[in-house]
Amino acid sequence: AGAADDERFFVADASEPVARLRFSDESIAGGSTIVTGDASQSAAIALVGSVAWCHVDATSGQPCIVAENLLAKADGTGTLIACTARTAADCPGLAFALNRGVDALVLD
């Protein structure tokens, strides 16, 4: 049996600095980037307000600070924030960043 029409999954096109996140039906869901410094964090922030989902992998630095910056910028825009967590220790900080938490955790 095939997947129901409303069951969709994300596919990332990692050929660009900010990868396009697409649903299985090819519609654009958002963007994803690896945050390693100010420039890549600015690229992630630039997505806010123009996409449904913004995913960041900031595990090489300070993921909670990046999450808080994105959550502050995304407040009221409709953009949902997903962050990668590499360890169990990352999860509580991301889940409760700015007393709100990110909208999704991506476990590596």
FIKOLZA-1660 file (N, C-alpha, C; in steps of 0.1 Angstrom, whole numbers, plus 5000, padded with zeros to 4 digits):
% residues 108
   i   px   py   pz ch aa at
   1 5008 4988 5000  A  A  N
   1 5000 5000 5000  A  A CA
   1 5009 5012 5000  A  A  C
   2 5005 5023 4993  A  G  N
   2 5012 5035 4992  A  G CA
   2 5009 5044 5004  A  G  C
   3 5018 5054 5005  A  A  N
   3 5016 5064 5016  A  A CA
   3 5004 5072 5014  A  A  C
   4 4997 5076 5024  A  A  N
   4 4985 5084 5023  A  A CA
   4 4989 5098 5018  A  A  C
   5 4980 5105 5011  A  D  N
   5 4983 5118 5005  A  D CA
   5 4989 5128 5015  A  D  C
   6 4985 5127 5027  A  D  N
   6 4990 5137 5037  A  D CA
   6 5003 5133 5044  A  D  C
   7 5008 5121 5041  A  E  N
   7 5021 5117 5047  A  E CA
   7 5032 5121 5038  A  E  C
   8 5040 5130 5043  A  R  N
   8 5051 5136 5036  A  R CA
   8 5064 5135 5044  A  R  C
   9 5075 5134 5038  A  F  N
   9 5088 5134 5045  A  F CA
   9 5097 5144 5039  A  F  C
  10 5108 5148 5047  A  F  N
  10 5117 5158 5042  A  F CA
  10 5128 5152 5034  A  F  C
  11 5133 5158 5024  A  V  N
  11 5144 5155 5016  A  V CA
  11 5153 5167 5015  A  V  C
  12 5166 5166 5018  A  A  N
  12 5175 5178 5018  A  A CA
  12 5184 5177 5005  A  A  C
  13 5185 5189 4999  A  D  N
  13 5194 5190 4987  A  D CA
  13 5207 5197 4993  A  D  C
  14 5217 5190 4996  A  A  N
  14 5229 5195 5003  A  A CA
  14 5239 5201 4993  A  A  C
  15 5235 5204 4981  A  S  N
  15 5245 5209 4971  A  S CA
  15 5247 5224 4973  A  S  C
  16 5240 5231 4982  A  E  N
  16 5242 5245 4984  A  E CA
  16 5245 5248 4998  A  E  C
  17 5250 5260 5002  A  P  N
  17 5253 5263 5016  A  P CA
  17 5241 5262 5025  A  P  C
  18 5230 5267 5019  A  V  N
  18 5217 5265 5026  A  V CA
  18 5209 5255 5018  A  V  C
  19 5208 5243 5023  A  A  N
  19 5201 5232 5015  A  A CA
  19 5186 5235 5015  A  A  C
  20 5180 5232 5004  A  R  N
  20 5165 5233 5004  A  R CA
  20 5160 5220 5010  A  R  C
  21 5150 5222 5019  A  L  N
  21 5142 5211 5024  A  L CA
  21 5130 5210 5016  A  L  C
  22 5128 5198 5010  A  R  N
  22 5116 5196 5002  A  R CA
  22 5108 5184 5008  A  R  C
  23 5095 5185 5006  A  F  N
  23 5086 5174 5010  A  F CA
  23 5088 5164 4999  A  F  C
  24 5083 5152 5001  A  S  N
  24 5084 5141 4991  A  S CA
  24 5077 5145 4978  A  S  C
  25 5067 5154 4979  A  D  N
  25 5060 5158 4967  A  D CA
  25 5067 5170 4960  A  D  C
  26 5080 5173 4964  A  E  N
  26 5088 5183 4958  A  E CA
  26 5085 5197 4962  A  E  C
  27 5074 5200 4970  A  S  N
  27 5072 5213 4974  A  S CA
  27 5082 5217 4985  A  S  C
  28 5086 5230 4985  A  I  N
  28 5096 5235 4994  A  I CA
  28 5091 5236 5008  A  I  C
  29 5098 5230 5017  A  A  N
  29 5094 5230 5031  A  A CA
  29 5102 5240 5039  A  A  C
  30 5114 5243 5035  A  G  N
  30 5123 5252 5042  A  G CA
  30 5137 5251 5038  A  G  C
  31 5146 5254 5047  A  G  N
  31 5160 5254 5044  A  G CA
  31 5168 5248 5056  A  G  C
  32 5180 5243 5053  A  S  N
  32 5188 5237 5064  A  S CA
  32 5203 5242 5062  A  S  C
  33 5210 5245 5072  A  T  N
  33 5224 5249 5071  A  T CA
  33 5231 5244 5084  A  T  C
  34 5244 5243 5082  A  I  N
  34 5253 5239 5093  A  I CA
  34 5259 5253 5097  A  I  C
  35 5257 5256 5110  A  V  N
  35 5261 5269 5116  A  V CA
  35 5275 5266 5122  A  V  C
  36 5285 5273 5116  A  T  N
  36 5299 5272 5121  A  T CA
  36 5304 5286 5126  A  T  C
  37 5296 5296 5123  A  G  N
  37 5301 5310 5127  A  G CA
  37 5290 5320 5124  A  G  C
  38 5294 5333 5124  A  D  N
  38 5285 5343 5122  A  D CA
  38 5278 5343 5108  A  D  C
  39 5286 5341 5098  A  A  N
  39 5281 5341 5084  A  A CA
  39 5270 5330 5082  A  A  C
  40 5273 5318 5087  A  S  N
  40 5263 5308 5085  A  S CA
  40 5251 5309 5094  A  S  C
  41 5253 5315 5105  A  Q  N
  41 5241 5318 5114  A  Q CA
  41 5233 5329 5107  A  Q  C
  42 5239 5339 5101  A  S  N
  42 5232 5349 5094  A  S CA
  42 5224 5343 5082  A  S  C
  43 5229 5333 5075  A  A  N
  43 5222 5326 5064  A  A CA
  43 5210 5319 5070  A  A  C
  44 5211 5313 5081  A  A  N
  44 5200 5307 5087  A  A CA
  44 5189 5317 5092  A  A  C
  45 5193 5328 5097  A  I  N
  45 5184 5338 5102  A  I CA
  45 5177 5344 5090  A  I  C
  46 5184 5345 5078  A  A  N
  46 5178 5351 5066  A  A CA
  46 5166 5342 5061  A  A  C
  47 5165 5330 5065  A  L  N
  47 5154 5321 5061  A  L CA
  47 5141 5324 5069  A  L  C
  48 5143 5329 5081  A  V  N
  48 5132 5331 5090  A  V CA
  48 5122 5341 5084  A  V  C
  49 5109 5337 5084  A  G  N
  49 5098 5345 5078  A  G CA
  49 5095 5342 5064  A  G  C
  50 5104 5335 5057  A  S  N
  50 5102 5332 5043  A  S CA
  50 5100 5317 5040  A  S  C
  51 5102 5309 5050  A  V  N
  51 5100 5294 5049  A  V CA
  51 5092 5289 5061  A  V  C
  52 5087 5277 5059  A  A  N
  52 5079 5271 5070  A  A CA
  52 5089 5265 5080  A  A  C
  53 5100 5259 5076  A  W  N
  53 5109 5252 5085  A  W CA
  53 5123 5258 5082  A  W  C
  54 5130 5260 5093  A  C  N
  54 5145 5264 5093  A  C CA
  54 5152 5253 5102  A  C  C
  55 5161 5246 5096  A  H  N
  55 5168 5236 5103  A  H CA
  55 5183 5240 5104  A  H  C
  56 5188 5239 5116  A  V  N
  56 5202 5242 5118  A  V CA
  56 5209 5231 5125  A  V  C
  57 5222 5229 5121  A  D  N
  57 5231 5220 5128  A  D CA
  57 5242 5228 5133  A  D  C
  58 5241 5231 5146  A  A  N
  58 5251 5240 5152  A  A CA
  58 5259 5232 5163  A  A  C
  59 5260 5219 5161  A  T  N
  59 5267 5211 5171  A  T CA
  59 5282 5212 5172  A  T  C
  60 5288 5219 5162  A  S  N
  60 5302 5221 5163  A  S CA
  60 5305 5233 5172  A  S  C
  61 5295 5241 5176  A  G  N
  61 5297 5252 5184  A  G CA
  61 5288 5252 5196  A  G  C
  62 5279 5262 5197  A  Q  N
  62 5270 5263 5209  A  Q CA
  62 5256 5263 5204  A  Q  C
  63 5251 5250 5203  A  P  N
  63 5237 5249 5197  A  P CA
  63 5226 5256 5204  A  P  C
  64 5227 5257 5217  A  C  N
  64 5216 5264 5225  A  C CA
  64 5216 5279 5222  A  C  C
  65 5228 5285 5220  A  I  N
  65 5228 5300 5217  A  I CA
  65 5223 5302 5203  A  I  C
  66 5227 5294 5194  A  V  N
  66 5221 5295 5180  A  V CA
  66 5206 5293 5180  A  V  C
  67 5201 5283 5187  A  A  N
  67 5187 5281 5188  A  A CA
  67 5180 5293 5194  A  A  C
  68 5185 5299 5205  A  E  N
  68 5179 5311 5211  A  E CA
  68 5179 5322 5201  A  E  C
  69 5189 5324 5194  A  N  N
  69 5190 5335 5184  A  N CA
  69 5179 5333 5173  A  N  C
  70 5178 5321 5168  A  L  N
  70 5168 5318 5158  A  L CA
  70 5153 5319 5163  A  L  C
  71 5151 5314 5175  A  L  N
  71 5138 5315 5181  A  L CA
  71 5134 5329 5183  A  L  C
  72 5143 5338 5188  A  A  N
  72 5140 5352 5190  A  A CA
  72 5136 5359 5176  A  A  C
  73 5143 5355 5166  A  K  N
  73 5140 5361 5153  A  K CA
  73 5127 5355 5147  A  K  C
  74 5124 5343 5150  A  A  N
  74 5113 5336 5144  A  A CA
  74 5100 5339 5151  A  A  C
  75 5100 5345 5163  A  D  N
  75 5088 5348 5170  A  D CA
  75 5078 5356 5162  A  D  C
  76 5066 5349 5160  A  G  N
  76 5056 5356 5153  A  G CA
  76 5056 5355 5138  A  G  C
  77 5066 5349 5132  A  T  N
  77 5068 5348 5118  A  T CA
  77 5061 5336 5111  A  T  C
  78 5058 5326 5119  A  G  N
  78 5053 5313 5113  A  G CA
  78 5064 5303 5110  A  G  C
  79 5076 5307 5110  A  T  N
  79 5087 5298 5107  A  T CA
  79 5090 5289 5119  A  T  C
  80 5090 5276 5117  A  L  N
  80 5093 5267 5127  A  L CA
  80 5108 5263 5127  A  L  C
  81 5114 5262 5139  A  I  N
  81 5128 5259 5141  A  I CA
  81 5131 5245 5145  A  I  C
  82 5140 5239 5137  A  A  N
  82 5145 5225 5141  A  A CA
  82 5160 5226 5143  A  A  C
  83 5165 5219 5153  A  C  N
  83 5179 5219 5156  A  C CA
  83 5184 5205 5157  A  C  C
  84 5196 5202 5153  A  T  N
  84 5202 5189 5154  A  T CA
  84 5209 5188 5168  A  T  C
  85 5206 5177 5175  A  A  N
  85 5212 5174 5188  A  A CA
  85 5221 5161 5186  A  A  C
  86 5234 5162 5189  A  R  N
  86 5243 5151 5188  A  R CA
  86 5243 5142 5200  A  R  C
  87 5240 5148 5212  A  T  N
  87 5241 5141 5224  A  T CA
  87 5228 5143 5232  A  T  C
  88 5226 5134 5242  A  A  N
  88 5214 5136 5251  A  A CA
  88 5215 5149 5259  A  A  C
  89 5228 5153 5262  A  A  N
  89 5230 5165 5269  A  A CA
  89 5225 5178 5262  A  A  C
  90 5225 5177 5249  A  D  N
  90 5220 5189 5241  A  D CA
  90 5205 5191 5242  A  D  C
  91 5198 5180 5244  A  C  N
  91 5183 5180 5242  A  C CA
  91 5176 5189 5252  A  C  C
  92 5179 5189 5265  A  P  N
  92 5171 5198 5274  A  P CA
  92 5173 5213 5271  A  P  C
  93 5185 5217 5267  A  G  N
  93 5188 5231 5264  A  G CA
  93 5180 5235 5252  A  G  C
  94 5180 5226 5242  A  L  N
  94 5172 5230 5229  A  L CA
  94 5157 5229 5231  A  L  C
  95 5153 5219 5239  A  A  N
  95 5139 5217 5242  A  A CA
  95 5132 5229 5250  A  A  C
  96 5141 5236 5257  A  F  N
  96 5135 5246 5266  A  F CA
  96 5142 5260 5263  A  F  C
  97 5148 5262 5252  A  A  N
  97 5155 5275 5248  A  A CA
  97 5145 5286 5249  A  A  C
  98 5148 5297 5255  A  L  N
  98 5140 5309 5257  A  L CA
  98 5126 5305 5263  A  L  C
  99 5126 5295 5271  A  N  N
  99 5114 5290 5278  A  N CA
  99 5103 5286 5268  A  N  C
 100 5107 5283 5256  A  R  N
 100 5098 5279 5245  A  R CA
 100 5103 5266 5239  A  R  C
 101 5115 5265 5236  A  G  N
 101 5121 5254 5229  A  G CA
 101 5119 5254 5214  A  G  C
 102 5128 5247 5208  A  V  N
 102 5127 5245 5193  A  V CA
 102 5115 5237 5190  A  V  C
 103 5110 5238 5178  A  D  N
 103 5098 5231 5173  A  D CA
 103 5101 5216 5170  A  D  C
 104 5114 5213 5167  A  A  N
 104 5117 5199 5164  A  A CA
 104 5132 5197 5167  A  A  C
 105 5135 5185 5172  A  L  N
 105 5149 5181 5174  A  L CA
 105 5152 5170 5164  A  L  C
 106 5164 5172 5157  A  V  N
 106 5169 5162 5148  A  V CA
 106 5180 5155 5155  A  V  C
 107 5178 5142 5157  A  L  N
 107 5188 5134 5164  A  L CA
 107 5198 5128 5155  A  L  C
 108 5211 5130 5158  A  D  N
 108 5221 5124 5150  A  D CA
 108 5227 5112 5156  A  D  C
% end
